[in-house]
Structures are given as C-alpha cells and as structure tokens.
Amino acid sequence: MRTEKSSDKIGADHGGAARTNTAPARVCFPFIGDLIGGSYISSLLLAQHLDSSRYEPVIVLHEEGHFASELRKQGIAYDLVPLPGFVGTAPGITTHAKAIARTLPTLHRYIRRRGISIVHTNEWPLHQTWAAPTRLAGRTFIWHQRGMLSQSRLDTLLRARAHRVFCVSNYVLDQLPANLASRSAVVDSPFETEIDFGVNQAAARHTLRSELETGPDVPVVGYFGNLWDVKRPRVFVEAAAAINQALSGEAAFVIFGDDREGQGATLQADATASGLDKQLHFMGFRTPGTYWIAACDLMLAPAVGDAFPRTLVEAALAGVPVVAADAGGHPEIITNGETGILVAPDDPAAMAEAALALIKDPNKAHTIAAAAKAAALSRFSVKTHADHIQDLYDETLAAH
C-alpha cells in the first residue's frame, strides 16, 4: 500500500482492470473514516492478508477520524480522498442523486489513475457513492452487505449494478431478491484466531476493575457496540437493573461504544431511575475492543438486527460467555445452550434470567465459553476468509 496520504490527483494511470501474469490486481477498500465498526475491522484484516502475488490492497479514507488514527498507529498507509458529500447525509432520492453526481468525477478519476481493478465497498453510504464511478470506469464492483438491506429505490437500483454481492450471513442473503441471490455468496467474517485473546486476560480484568473501583470477585457484565437503536442498549440497561437487583448491587455493568444517536442521556436517566448510578459505567469507544471484552465475566448482546456482530466471535475467542437475543445473525454464531445462550428479542427479563444462571453457575459458564472458543477457532481464521474472498475475486474478474 502507499506510504503517503494523497488526494485523488496523485498517482499514475495503471491501465484497465484486466489482470496480467506479472502484476497483482489492485483492490480498493473505501471508508468514510469517521468511526471504527465491525466492517472496518473485517476489511482491514482482509486487506492485510491478501496474497500479494494476486491482489494488492489500496485503503481509501474520505475523512480523518478514528480509523485514520488507528491506521497510523498500526503503520498502515492509506489514500485520503476528500469528497464534497456522501449519499445518506440528507434524506431524499434527489439529494442522493446530487451527491452521486458531485462525487462521481473525483472517484472516476481516482479509480483510473490508481489502476484499480476491484472496488470492494463495505458500508451503506459508500456502496451508493462508489457504484456509478466504478461501473463507469469499467472496473469490477463488489458490494459487501454487512447489515439489513435498505429498500430504497436508489439502493435497489445500485445494488443491482454490483458484479457480486458478498453477505456476512444467511440472514442477509435471505433478504436479497432472486436476481441478486444468484450473484451472491455468504462469507464468514475474519478473526485473528492465531492470537490468544486470553493471554492478557488477568491484566485486562485488573485494569478494568481498578478503573471501576470494584472488587476482584464482583461480576462485570459488558455491552459492546455503538449506541444505535438496533443494538438495543436500553434493553441492556433494563437487563442490568434486573441482574443488579437479584445480586443486591454486587455487580458492575459497562457500556463500550460511541453514542451515535444521542442516546447517552436517556440511558443515563434510565440507569439512575433503576438504581444503577454506581454500577453502570459508560466507557466510550476504546481499542482494542477484544482487550476490554476479555476483561468482562459475561457479555450481553441484545441487538435485534445485527447481521453478523463481530463481538460475539471476539467474546468466544476471549473465553467470555455470551447471552444474546435470538435475532439477526446471532443464531448463525451461537448454538443455544452449547456455545452461548439465546433469549427472546426485546425481553430484558429473559436476558437477565439467563445471565444470572451463568453468573451463579461458573462451571456452566466455563463449559459454554470453552465450547464457543473451540467452535470459533475452527471456523473464523483470517486465512480461510482471505482464501475464500480471493477465489470469489478470481471468479468475478474472469466472468467480467
């Protein structure tokens, strides 16, 4: 990857999309860059593990932010390509169309000058922003669907222009229309399974408990995810209140993630009303997330529309048991009663009951966590993911 940030005017034209026997095909991974989510982590892992003799990754950011800081910290190069706007910053198909028209010349020029063969988008605004310039440049467009499908007319139109749609779960694939399902594939997300997530667990537990000023034997229950409504943070707070009452206040609860929809004040008020003033802690966004997951005794995942949440697998690899809503992609990760506990969606009482059962039975919690870790290690390696993606790249390029 490039060793400097650049505008769209930097770089030479490396020709068309066709692969040669000597040059790897360039794959562009564009991101807005204002936050770090599961799609960012998965895409970065893929980019770092592509076979350099086959594919060369190019990371593109449109804004400086959390992700740029993380890339610089890891010494990973990226191109900075500022845009006048993005699809989705304001409602309405006319507004979206104008945003596409304003950004199309810049991105079309960038694709050609950087010799991009494949554009692989991973978040909704950039699916729409990059679709037209990629097709106009005659390059291959991969749409990686990581959440619930938008049913907007523009989204449906542009999604149909993708050469291939990658889906993170069957939950996502099942939402696609028949004409797209035939051009789609389910691909498990990648995880660095060779890393022992528990190696620093004792230190992580000590660090978190010191910050919370709680004792070593007090159970810590975590929520990991940005504060979106789809993640159901209010269900977590309500479940936490029930758990706290059952344990007579001998518990601590942590919420890790950015407040992306202004829910923090409401959640804090709910916590105060439920008597959680001293037990519930808003930790904000922190990296690496796996370190803080490993510091917890239990993770709750109340989300109802997560297509394939990385945190469930990260918890498994860290040896932390999970109680999750039986919704979205959760059942594709958790086998109920074996590798985690699934409960009815939007039911904080059921979530609290399942959590208490694990807190009060450490042997059961350990058995479930061990089974989840073994399953994750066998399924989610980065190499397996990268090999699968590159084979799909090969097929798609050959067909177009």
N, C-alpha and C positions, 0 to 999 in steps of 0.2 A: 504494500500500500504506500501511498505517497507520504513523504516525510514532512510536508508542509500543508497548511491550510491554503485553499485557493478559492478564487471566485470562479464563476463559470467561464471566464475569459482565459483561464490558464490551461495549458495542455494542448497537445498536438492531436490532429485527427489520425486515428489509428485504423481507419477504414471501416468496412462493414462488419456485420455480425457473424459471418461465417468463421468457423474455427479452422485453424491450419494445423499442420503436423508439428510446428515448432513453437507456436505462440499459444499460451492458455487464453481461454475466453474470459473477458472481464465481466464480472457480476457486480452490479451497483446495488447497494443496500441504502436507500434513503431514509432519513429520520428527521422529524421536526427538531428534536433535541432538547425540548424544554423539560422533560421528565425521563425517568427510567422505569419502564414496566417490564412485564414478562416477555413481551415480543422483542424488546431491545436486547435483553439478556440472551434469549434464544438465538437471535440473528447474529449477535456478536460472536457467540460460541461457534456457530456455523462458519462465519467468515474466517475465524482463526483456525479452523480445522479443515478447510478445503484443501484438496490435493493441488499443490502449486503447479504441478505439471499439466493440470487440466483446467483449473479455474483460478483467476486472480480477483480477490475481493476489492471493492472500492467503497469505502464508507462515506456517505454524504450527509452532512447536517445542514439544516436551514436556519438554525438558531443556536447561539451559545446558551448553555444551561447545564443542568445536572449531568446529562450524558456526555457533553464535551469535557466536563471536569473529570469524569470517570475515564474517558478515553485518554486524556492527557496523563492521568495518574498511572495508567497501565502502559503508557508509551505507545499508544496505537494512533496511527496517522488517520486523518480524515480530511475531506474537502469541505470547505464552508461555502455553500451556495445560497446566499440570501435571496428571498423571494418577496414580492410585494404583497403576498397574502396567500391564504390556503383555502381550499374548499372546506366548508364547515365552520368558518369563523362567524358567519351570519346565516340565518335561515333563508330558504327560498331557492328554487332551481335557477332563477335568473341570476341571483347573486353567485351561485356556484359556477354557472357557465361563464360569468365575467371573470371569476378568479382563475378558471382554467385558461381562458383566453389571455389573461395578463401574464401568466407564468409559462405558457407554452413555448414562446420563443427562447427564453432563457434555458429551459430544460432541454429543448430540442437541440440547441447549440451545444450544450454541455455534453449530452449523450454522444454526439458525433465527434466532438473534439477530444473526448476521453476514450473514444473507441470502445464504448460499452456494448457488449453483446446481449446481456440479460439485465433487465431491471426487475428486482425482486422486492416488492413492497410489503410492508408488514403492519401498517396502521391505516385506519379508515381515511383520514384526510389525504394521505399520500397515495393510496390506491387511486383516488379520483384525480389528484393533481398530476400524477406521472403517467396515467394510462394513455392520454392523447399524444403527448410528445414521444413516448416510446413507440407507439404504433406508427406515428408519422415518420419517425427516423428509421423504420423498417427493422426494429430490434425486437427481441423476444420479451414478452411481458408476463411475469409471474405474480399472481395475486395470492398472497398468503392470508387466508381468512382465519383469524385467531379469536373471534368473538361472534356474537349473534349477528345475523345478516340484517343490514338495512334494507327496507323495502321501498326506498325512494326510487322514483322513475330514473333519475340520473345514475344512481348507484347500480341499478339493474342493467341499464344500458352499457355502462362502462365495464362492469364485471363480465358481461358477455364478450367484451373485446379481449379478455385475457387469453393467452395461449394455453395456460394451465392454472388451475386453482388448487393450492395446497390447503388442506384442512387439518386443524390440530386435533380433531376428534370426530367420531362418527356423529356426535351430537350436532356438529357444524355441517357435516356432509349431508345429513338428512334434511337440512333446510334448503339445500340447493335445488333449483329447478332441474328437470330431467336433461335439458340440453347442456347444462353445465356439469352435471354429475358425471357424464361420460368423459369429461376433460379434467376430472378432479382426482385427487389422491389424498388419503389420510396419512399424515406423517407425525410420528411421536416427536415431541419437543426434546431437545438435547440437554443433558446434565453432565457435569464433570464427575462421573461416578468413580473415577480413579482417586479422587480426593477423599480422605477420611474426614467427613464433616464433624465427627465426634472427637477428633484429636484435641481440639481446644475447648471441649465442652465444659470441663471443670472451670477453666479460666473465664469462659463466657458467662457461666452461671454466677461465678463470684462477682464479675464486673456488673452484671445486671442487678443482682441483689444488693450490692453496695450502693448503686445509684438509687435503687428503690428504698434503701434503708429498711430492708426486711430480712428476717432470719433465714438461715440456710434450709430449714425444713418447711418453710411456707411455700405451698404450691403456687407457681406462676403460670397463668393461662394467657396465651397470646392470640392476637388478631394481626394478620399481616396482609396489607393491601391498602391502596389509596382509598380515601373516604368517598367512594361513589355509592349511589343508592343501590346499584346492582350487587354490590358487595355486602349489603345489609349490615352496616356497622351498628345500627340501632338494635338489631336482633342480638348482636354480640353483647351490647351493654345490658340488655334485658336478661340475657342468659347469665351474664356475670353477676347481676344483682341476686338472682336466684341461688347461684352457687355460693356467693358470699354469705347469704343468709343461712344456708344449710351448714356452712363451715364456721359460723359465728364470727365472721370477719377475719378468720385466719387464712387469707388468700390474697393474692395480688394479681392484677389484670393489666395487660399492656397492649396498647394500640400503636402499631408501627405503620406509617404511611403518610402521604401528603393529603391535606384537606383540599380536594379538587373541586368540591361543590359547595363549600361553605357550610358543612355540616357540623364542624367542630363545636360551635357554641351550643347548638341544640343537644349534641351528645353530652357535653359537659353538664348542661342543665338536667338532662335525664339522669346522669350519674349522681348529681347532687340530690335529686329527688328520691333516688333509690338508696341513698346512704353509702355511696361508693366514693365519697370525696377523697378518702385517704388510700383506698385500694386500687382505683383506676388511674392509670398514668398514660398520657398522650406523649409518645416518644418521638413523633415526627418521622421523617424519611431518613433512613440510615443504611449504609452499606458496610460490609457485605450483609445482605439480609440473612443468609444462612447462619452467620455467627450469632445473630440475635434469636433466630428460631431455635438453634441448639441450646440457648440459654434458658429456654422455657421447659416446663414439665408437660405441657399439653397445648395443642393449637386447636382453635375453633375456626371453622370455615363456613359461615352462614350464607355465603353468596348463592344466588339463585340462577344467574345467567352466565357464569364463568364457563367458557368453552373448554378450557384446559388450564387450570391455575397451576403455575409452577410451584407455588408454595407448598402444595400437598406433597409433591415429589421431594422437594427440598427437606420437608419435615421428615419424610420417610428415611432419606439418606442420613439425616442427623440423628435418627433414633428417637424422634419425638412423636408420640401417638396423636392422631387427629380425629376429631369429631366434626363431620361435615354435613351440610344439607344434601339430601338425596335429590340433586338437581343439576342441570347443565352437564358438564363433563366429569363431575365428581365420581359417578358410578363407574366410569371407564378407568379410573385410577384406584379406587378403593373397592375391595371386596368386603361387603358388610360383615362385621364380626370376625374377620380374619386379618385384614390389613388396615383396618380403621372402623369407625362406627358411622353409619349413615342414619340421619333422622329426617323427619318430615320437614319440608321447607317452611320458612317463616314461623317456626314453632320454637321459641326460646325456652319454653318449659321442657320440651323433649331434649333439646340440646344440653340444657343444664343437667337433666337427669342422667344422660349418657356420660357427660363429663365427670359428674360426681362418682359414677360407678367406676371409672378408671382411676380417679384420684384416690378412692377408698380401697382399691384393689391393685396395688403396684405390680403384682405378678401378672395380672391380666394385661395391664398397660404395657409391661415389658414384652410379653408374648406377642401382642399385636404390633408393637413397634419393630420387633425383630423380624416378623414376617413381612412387614411393609418394606423394610430396608432390603431384605433379600430379593423381593419382587422388583424393587426399583433398580437395584444393581444389575439385574439380568435383562432389563428392558430399555433403559434410558441412556445408554452411553452416547457420548458425542460422536464417536466413530460410526456407530450404527446409523445415527441421524445423518451425518455428513455423507456417508456412502449412499444412503437412500436418496437424498436430495440430488447428489451429483448424477446418479443414474437417471433420475427424472429430468435433470437438465439435459443430459445426453439425448434422451428420447425426444424431448421437446424441440431441441435445436435440429435434430435430424428430420423431424416432421415439418419444420418450417424454414 
